[in-house]
């Protein structure tokens, strides 16, 4: 791919932003998706499902936001003009998204310590509803950038519209796509968070349903992109790597569904994570080298090259602390999910007694 063969310091920072965005989708996105299933929990095991969700995301949800912070800091420091355009032309969805992040985080804490059942239910709604709205806003921002409308508005000058840059069919479709991805990943992950067969089957069924709806929403996004985001559409449709990437993404989707059907939950988690990573990687590669189409790329409005080099050095040094700390955090609080996955796979191949 072009962005791999022509890497510059600016390209390196952009690649780091993409990696951080993928990490946020796979980790923080799963927290949002868990909130979706918390809101939709029904039936005799609804309360057990909510307790499982709270237990699963409680130790790690704050740490997962570090990846979004990395993206924002890198954009602000290394590509200040792109940062300015995004933050001004899309300030409404970004502000609402920030409110949603704060609301769901505080509500999650308050519901854990409130003494009355009625108050806990109210805090539960405050947690769940932003968990649905915030991913839609995040996807709408990404979709709006892909259309090029924020860049054109900034280039033209004049008053910044409040809604027309993002309240369009394509950004909203991308928002629903993001919501579906997060719910899908969360359901797959939650199958490994419990030893209760009934709860596992609940989230296995949710994962299969969301996998099917994800395909439908993805097709709608693809069709809308032809007219609304031609840069991304043509990049995926005409580039030499476009078809192999689509086939690889489809293969991971099929692998995840088959693994869920066979109850190979650890394998399903790997396949679902790879599927999401490939989707984001492909979208970024299709838009390369633009950060904000149709004018702002990795060179126009970027910080001096020395800033990019210093940022890469800072990222390298910081990762020496950040990565081991996160690995240790997940090993302590999520190690059981990996042991459960190995145990399930061992049992699936164990001969059945005669």
C-alpha positions as CSV (number, residue, x, y, z in Angstrom):
1,X,0.0,0.0,0.0
2,X,1.2,3.5,-0.8
3,X,1.2,4.8,2.7
4,X,3.5,2.0,3.8
5,X,6.0,2.4,1.0
6,X,6.4,6.2,1.3
7,X,6.5,6.6,5.0
8,X,7.7,10.0,6.3
9,X,7.8,11.4,9.9
10,X,4.3,12.9,9.2
11,X,3.2,9.6,7.9
12,X,4.6,7.8,10.9
13,X,2.5,10.1,13.2
14,X,-0.6,9.5,11.1
15,X,0.0,5.7,11.3
16,X,0.3,6.0,15.1
17,X,-3.0,7.9,15.1
18,X,-4.6,5.1,13.1
19,X,-3.2,2.4,15.4
20,X,-4.6,4.3,18.4
21,X,-8.0,4.7,16.8
22,X,-8.1,1.0,16.1
23,X,-7.2,0.3,19.7
24,X,-9.9,2.6,20.9
25,X,-12.5,0.9,18.7
26,X,-11.5,-2.6,19.9
27,X,-11.3,-1.6,23.6
28,X,-13.2,1.5,24.3
29,X,-15.7,0.6,21.6
30,X,-16.4,-2.6,23.3
31,X,-17.3,-0.6,26.5
32,X,-19.9,1.4,24.5
33,X,-21.2,-1.8,23.0
34,X,-21.6,-3.3,26.5
35,X,-23.7,-0.3,27.4
36,X,-25.9,-1.0,24.4
37,X,-26.6,-4.5,25.6
38,X,-27.1,-3.2,29.1
39,X,-29.9,-1.0,27.7
40,X,-31.4,-3.9,25.7
41,X,-31.2,-6.5,28.4
42,X,-34.5,-8.3,28.7
43,X,-35.9,-11.5,30.1
44,X,-35.3,-13.6,33.2
45,X,-31.5,-13.1,33.0
46,X,-31.6,-9.3,32.3
47,X,-30.2,-8.4,35.7
48,X,-27.5,-11.1,35.5
49,X,-26.5,-9.8,32.1
50,X,-26.2,-6.2,33.5
51,X,-24.1,-7.5,36.4
52,X,-21.8,-9.4,34.0
53,X,-21.4,-6.2,31.9
54,X,-20.5,-4.1,35.0
55,X,-18.0,-6.7,36.1
56,X,-16.4,-6.9,32.7
57,X,-15.9,-3.2,32.0
58,X,-15.4,-1.9,35.5
59,X,-11.6,-2.5,35.9
60,X,-10.6,-1.2,32.4
61,X,-13.0,1.3,31.0
62,X,-11.1,4.4,32.2
63,X,-7.8,3.0,30.8
64,X,-9.4,2.4,27.4
65,X,-9.9,6.1,26.8
66,X,-6.2,6.7,26.7
67,X,-6.3,5.8,23.0
68,X,-8.7,8.5,22.1
69,X,-6.5,11.0,24.1
70,X,-3.5,9.9,22.0
71,X,-5.4,10.5,18.7
72,X,-6.5,14.0,19.8
73,X,-3.1,15.0,21.1
74,X,-1.3,13.8,18.0
75,X,-3.8,15.6,15.7
76,X,-3.5,18.9,17.7
77,X,0.3,18.8,17.9
78,X,1.3,17.4,14.5
79,X,-1.5,18.6,12.2
80,X,-2.9,21.8,13.8
81,X,-4.7,23.1,10.7
82,X,-6.6,19.8,10.3
83,X,-7.4,19.9,14.1
84,X,-8.8,23.4,13.7
85,X,-11.0,22.5,10.8
86,X,-12.4,19.4,12.5
87,X,-13.0,21.1,15.8
88,X,-14.7,24.1,14.3
89,X,-16.9,22.6,11.6
90,X,-17.9,19.6,13.7
91,X,-18.0,21.2,17.1
92,X,-21.7,20.2,17.7
93,X,-21.3,16.4,17.4
94,X,-17.9,16.5,19.1
95,X,-19.3,18.5,22.1
96,X,-22.2,16.1,22.4
97,X,-19.9,13.2,22.2
98,X,-17.7,14.7,25.0
99,X,-20.9,15.1,27.1
100,X,-21.8,11.5,26.4
101,X,-18.4,10.3,27.5
102,X,-18.6,12.2,30.8
103,X,-22.2,11.2,31.5
104,X,-21.7,7.5,30.9
105,X,-18.5,7.4,33.0
106,X,-20.0,9.3,35.9
107,X,-23.2,7.4,35.8
108,X,-21.4,4.0,35.7
109,X,-19.6,5.1,39.0
110,X,-22.7,6.5,40.7
111,X,-24.9,3.4,39.9
112,X,-22.3,1.2,41.6
113,X,-22.4,3.0,44.9
114,X,-26.0,4.4,45.2
115,X,-27.9,2.9,48.0
116,X,-31.4,2.7,46.5
117,X,-32.6,0.4,43.8
118,X,-34.6,3.2,42.1
119,X,-31.6,5.5,42.0
120,X,-29.5,2.7,40.5
121,X,-32.0,2.2,37.7
122,X,-32.0,5.9,36.9
123,X,-28.2,6.0,36.8
124,X,-28.3,2.8,34.7
125,X,-30.3,4.7,32.0
126,X,-27.9,7.6,32.2
127,X,-25.1,5.1,31.5
128,X,-26.9,3.2,28.8
129,X,-28.4,5.9,26.6
130,X,-25.1,7.8,26.1
131,X,-23.5,4.4,25.3
132,X,-25.8,4.3,22.3
133,X,-25.7,8.0,21.2
134,X,-21.9,8.5,21.6
135,X,-20.8,5.9,19.1
136,X,-23.2,7.3,16.6
137,X,-21.8,10.7,17.0
138,X,-18.2,9.4,16.7
139,X,-19.1,7.6,13.5
140,X,-20.9,10.6,12.2
141,X,-17.7,12.7,12.7
142,X,-15.6,10.2,10.8
143,X,-18.2,9.9,8.1
144,X,-18.5,13.7,7.8
145,X,-14.7,14.1,7.4
146,X,-14.8,11.4,4.6
147,X,-17.4,13.4,2.7
148,X,-15.0,16.4,2.5
149,X,-17.8,18.8,3.6
150,X,-15.9,20.1,6.7
151,X,-12.9,20.9,4.5
152,X,-14.9,22.7,1.9
153,X,-16.8,24.7,4.5
154,X,-13.5,25.8,6.1
155,X,-11.9,26.6,2.8
156,X,-14.9,28.8,1.8
157,X,-14.8,30.8,5.0
158,X,-17.8,32.5,6.5
159,X,-20.1,31.2,9.3
160,X,-19.8,27.6,10.3
161,X,-23.1,25.7,10.0
162,X,-24.2,23.8,13.0
163,X,-25.7,20.7,11.4
164,X,-25.2,20.6,7.6
165,X,-21.6,19.3,7.8
166,X,-22.7,16.1,9.6
167,X,-26.5,15.6,9.6
168,X,-26.4,13.9,6.2
169,X,-27.3,10.3,5.2
170,X,-23.7,9.1,4.8
171,X,-22.3,10.4,8.2
172,X,-25.4,9.1,10.0
173,X,-25.0,5.7,8.3
174,X,-21.4,5.6,9.4
175,X,-22.6,6.5,12.9
176,X,-25.0,3.5,12.9
177,X,-22.2,1.4,11.5
178,X,-19.9,2.4,14.4
179,X,-22.7,1.6,16.9
180,X,-23.2,-1.8,15.3
181,X,-19.5,-2.6,15.3
182,X,-19.1,-1.7,19.0
183,X,-22.2,-3.8,19.9
184,X,-20.9,-6.7,17.9
185,X,-17.4,-6.6,19.5
186,X,-18.9,-6.3,22.9
187,X,-21.1,-9.3,22.5
188,X,-18.2,-11.4,21.3
189,X,-16.0,-10.4,24.1
190,X,-18.7,-11.0,26.8
191,X,-19.0,-14.6,25.8
192,X,-15.6,-15.1,27.5
193,X,-16.5,-13.2,30.6
194,X,-18.6,-15.8,32.2
195,X,-18.7,-19.5,32.9
196,X,-22.5,-19.6,33.0
197,X,-23.6,-21.5,29.9
198,X,-26.9,-19.6,29.7
199,X,-25.3,-16.2,29.9
200,X,-22.7,-17.3,27.3
201,X,-25.5,-18.4,24.9
202,X,-27.3,-15.1,25.5
203,X,-24.3,-13.1,24.3
204,X,-23.5,-15.6,21.6
205,X,-26.9,-15.0,20.2
206,X,-26.5,-11.3,20.4
207,X,-23.2,-11.5,18.7
208,X,-24.7,-13.5,15.8
209,X,-27.6,-11.1,15.4
210,X,-25.3,-8.0,15.4
211,X,-22.9,-9.8,12.9
212,X,-25.9,-10.1,10.5
213,X,-27.0,-6.5,11.0
214,X,-23.4,-5.3,10.7
215,X,-23.3,-6.7,7.2
216,X,-26.5,-5.0,6.2
217,X,-25.3,-1.6,7.5
218,X,-21.9,-2.0,5.9
219,X,-23.6,-2.5,2.5
220,X,-25.7,0.6,3.0
221,X,-22.5,2.6,3.9
222,X,-20.8,1.2,0.8
223,X,-23.7,2.3,-1.5
224,X,-23.9,5.8,0.0
225,X,-20.2,6.3,-0.2
226,X,-20.3,6.2,-4.0
227,X,-21.9,9.7,-4.2
228,X,-21.2,11.1,-0.7
229,X,-17.6,10.0,-0.1
230,X,-16.2,9.3,-3.6
231,X,-12.6,9.5,-2.4
232,X,-13.1,6.5,0.0
233,X,-15.3,4.6,-2.4
234,X,-12.9,4.9,-5.3
235,X,-9.9,4.1,-3.1
236,X,-11.5,0.8,-2.0
237,X,-13.0,0.0,-5.4
238,X,-10.1,0.8,-7.7
239,X,-6.9,0.4,-5.7
240,X,-4.9,-2.8,-6.2
241,X,-5.2,-3.6,-2.6
242,X,-8.9,-2.9,-2.4
243,X,-10.3,-6.3,-3.4
244,X,-7.8,-8.3,-1.3
245,X,-8.7,-6.1,1.7
246,X,-12.4,-6.7,1.2
247,X,-11.9,-10.4,0.8
248,X,-9.8,-10.5,4.0
249,X,-12.4,-8.6,5.9
250,X,-15.1,-10.9,4.7
251,X,-13.1,-13.9,5.6
252,X,-12.7,-12.6,9.1
253,X,-16.4,-12.0,9.4
254,X,-17.2,-15.5,8.2
255,X,-14.6,-17.0,10.6
256,X,-16.1,-15.1,13.5
257,X,-19.6,-16.3,12.7
258,X,-18.4,-19.9,12.3
259,X,-16.4,-19.7,15.5
260,X,-19.5,-18.4,17.3
261,X,-21.6,-21.2,15.8
262,X,-19.1,-23.8,17.0
263,X,-18.7,-22.0,20.4
264,X,-15.0,-21.4,19.8
265,X,-15.2,-18.1,21.6
266,X,-11.5,-17.2,21.8
267,X,-11.3,-17.7,18.0
268,X,-14.4,-15.6,17.5
269,X,-12.8,-12.8,19.5
270,X,-9.6,-12.9,17.4
271,X,-11.6,-12.9,14.1
272,X,-13.9,-10.1,15.2
273,X,-11.0,-7.9,16.3
274,X,-9.2,-8.6,13.0
275,X,-12.4,-7.7,11.1
276,X,-12.8,-4.4,12.8
277,X,-9.1,-3.5,12.4
278,X,-9.2,-4.3,8.7
279,X,-12.3,-2.1,8.3
280,X,-10.6,0.9,9.9
281,X,-7.3,0.3,8.1
282,X,-9.0,0.1,4.8
283,X,-11.0,3.3,5.3
284,X,-7.8,5.2,6.3
285,X,-5.8,3.8,3.4
286,X,-8.6,4.7,0.9
287,X,-8.5,8.3,2.2
288,X,-4.7,8.6,2.2
289,X,-2.9,11.0,2.1
290,X,-5.8,13.3,3.2
291,X,-6.6,14.0,6.8
292,X,-9.5,16.3,5.9
293,X,-10.4,16.0,2.3
294,X,-10.3,17.6,-0.2
295,X,-7.4,19.9,0.7
296,X,-5.7,19.0,3.9
297,X,-3.2,16.2,3.6
298,X,-0.2,15.1,5.6
299,X,1.8,18.1,4.3
300,X,-0.6,21.1,4.0
301,X,-1.0,22.8,7.4
302,X,1.1,20.2,9.2
303,X,3.6,21.1,11.9
304,X,7.3,21.3,11.0
305,X,9.1,18.0,10.4
306,X,11.0,18.4,13.6
307,X,7.7,18.3,15.6
308,X,6.8,15.0,13.9
309,X,10.2,13.5,14.7
310,X,10.0,14.6,18.4
311,X,6.4,13.2,18.6
312,X,7.6,9.9,17.3
313,X,10.4,9.8,19.9
314,X,7.9,10.8,22.6
315,X,5.6,8.0,21.5
316,X,8.4,5.5,21.5
317,X,9.5,6.4,25.0
318,X,6.0,6.7,26.3
319,X,5.1,3.3,24.9
320,X,7.8,1.8,27.1
321,X,5.6,2.8,30.1
322,X,2.2,2.7,28.6
323,X,2.2,-0.7,26.8
324,X,3.6,-2.8,29.7
325,X,1.2,-1.0,32.1
326,X,-1.8,-1.9,29.9
327,X,-0.6,-5.4,29.4
328,X,-0.3,-5.9,33.1
329,X,-3.7,-4.3,33.7
330,X,-5.4,-6.6,31.2
331,X,-3.4,-9.7,32.5
332,X,-4.7,-9.0,36.0
333,X,-8.3,-8.3,35.2
334,X,-8.8,-10.1,31.8
335,X,-6.4,-13.0,32.1
336,X,-9.4,-15.3,32.9
337,X,-10.9,-14.7,29.5
338,X,-7.8,-16.1,27.8
339,X,-7.8,-19.1,30.1
340,X,-11.5,-19.7,29.4
341,X,-10.9,-19.6,25.7
342,X,-8.2,-22.2,25.9
343,X,-10.3,-24.4,28.1
344,X,-13.3,-24.2,25.7
345,X,-11.2,-25.1,22.7
346,X,-9.7,-28.0,24.6
347,X,-13.1,-29.3,25.5
348,X,-14.4,-28.9,21.9
349,X,-11.8,-31.3,20.6
350,X,-11.9,-33.7,23.5
351,X,-13.4,-37.1,22.5
352,X,-16.9,-37.8,23.7
353,X,-17.1,-40.8,26.1
354,X,-18.8,-43.8,24.6
